[in-house]
Amino acid sequence: MVTKEKSLLSERKALRSAGFRLTSQRALILEIIGQGSGHLDADEVYRLARERQPNISLSTVYRNLQALKKLGLVKELHFDESHHHYEAKPAAEHHHLVCLGCGKIVEFGCQLSNKLRQEIARKKGFEVTGVEVHMTGYCSKCRKKKS
C-alpha cells in the first residue's frame, strides 16, 4: 500500500516535471479525491474543499481537476452526459456498475477484461492502452422500491 507521503512525493514530482507546483489547492483536491468514498463530481469536490479552504473558488477546482487529469493523477469518468466524476488514478484496472435509480456507483474487477484486451490486441494488431467498462442497471435498494 502506498503511504500518503510517498503518494504526495510522486504527485509533486509529476507536477514539477510538467512545470506545475503542488499548491495547497492542488494538494487539497488530490486529498479529497483520494479519500473520496465514491466518485465525486466537480461540485462535490468544490463543496468539500470549501469546508477546509473557504476562499477556494469553483473555477480553481475545475482548472486544477483538468490539470491533474492531464497529468494522469486523477481519472475523469463519464457515466452520463450531465457531468463528469473523478477518482484517484487507480492502482489496478477496475470497472463500474451505475444505478439508474439512485446514481450509486460500484467498482468491480474482472480478469476476463484483461484476457479480452490481450486477445483483441493480438488479433487486430492494436495496442490497447486502457479499458473502460460501465454497466447500468438498478441496485438492490432501487429494485425493492420498484417492486
N, C-alpha and C positions, 0 to 999 in steps of 0.2 A: 504494500500500500504506500502511496506517495504521501509524504508528510506535507503539511502546509508550507513549511519553509522551502522544501525542495520545489514544490509547485510554484511558489512565488518567485524563486530564483530562475526557473525555466521560463516563466512568463515574462519576467524582467528582461531576460536575455533575448527572447523573441521580439519584444517591443523595441529594445535598443538596436538590434540588427536591422530593423525596419525603419529606424530613425525616430522612434517614439520613446517617450519616458513613461515610467509606471507612476502616473499621478495618483493622488488619493482617490479621485473619482473612478479611474480605471480599476484600481485595486478593489474598491468597494463593489463595483459592478461584477468583477470576476468572483469575488467572495459570495455575493448574493446568488449568482447563477450556480456556483459550485455547491452551495449549501441548500439550494432550492429543492423542495420536496415535490418535484414535478417539473413541468416545462413551463417556464414563465414567459409571458409576453412582455413587450417593452413597457407597457403601463404598469404591470405588476413590479417589474424591476425598478421603475421610477418611484412607485409608492414605497417600496421597501428601502430604497436609497434615501428618500426624503426623511424617513424616520431617524436615520443616522447622520445625514448631512442635509439639513433643511434648506440650504441655499442651492442645492443641485437643481439644474433645470432639465425639463423633458428633452430639449434639444441636445443637451450634453449626453444624456443617456442614449438617445438614438445615434448620435455621432460616434460615441465610444463603442456601442454594440456593433456598428458597421466596421469600425477599425479592428475590433477584436475578432470579428468574423473573418475579415480579410486576412488576418494573421494566423487563422486556424486555431485560435484559443477558445472560441465558442462556436457552436454549430447552430445555424438557423434552420428551423424546421417549418414546413408548410403543410399544415393539416387541413386548412380550409383557405378560402380566398380572402377572408376578412382581416386576418393579421397573422404575424409570424410568432413562433415560440423559439426560445433559446435554451440551450443546455450547454454545460461544460463539455469540452471536447471529450468524448467517451473513450475510456481506456480500451474497451472491446466493442466490436460491432454489435449493435442491437437494433431491434425493430419496435414498432409501436402499434398498439390497439387503441383506437379512438372511439369513445362512446358518443353516439349521435344524440343521446338524450341529455346527459349532464356535462359532456365535454371531458370527462375523465380520460387520462392518458396512461396506459400501462405499457411498460417496456418488457420485451421478451427477447431472448437469444434463440438462434436457430442454426444448428450446424448444417442443415440442409442448404441454407442460403449460400454458405461458403462453398460447398460442393457444386452447387448450381453455377455460382460465379466462375469457378475454375473451369467447369465443363464448357460453358458458353464462351469464355475467353479462348479456350483451346480450339473449339470448333469454328469460331468466327474470326480467329486471329485478331482478337481485340484485347487491349489492355484495360481491364475493368479496375477503376480506382476507388469505387465505392458503390455501395448498395443501399438504397433507402426503400423500406417496405413499411407501409402503414395500412392497417386493416380497419375498417369501420364496422360498427355494429352497436349493440346495446349491452351495457354491463348488467350484472345480476340485479342491482337495485332498480335500474330503469326497466328491466324486463318485468320485475314484480309490479311496478307501478302501472305498466301497460296492461297487465292481466286483470 
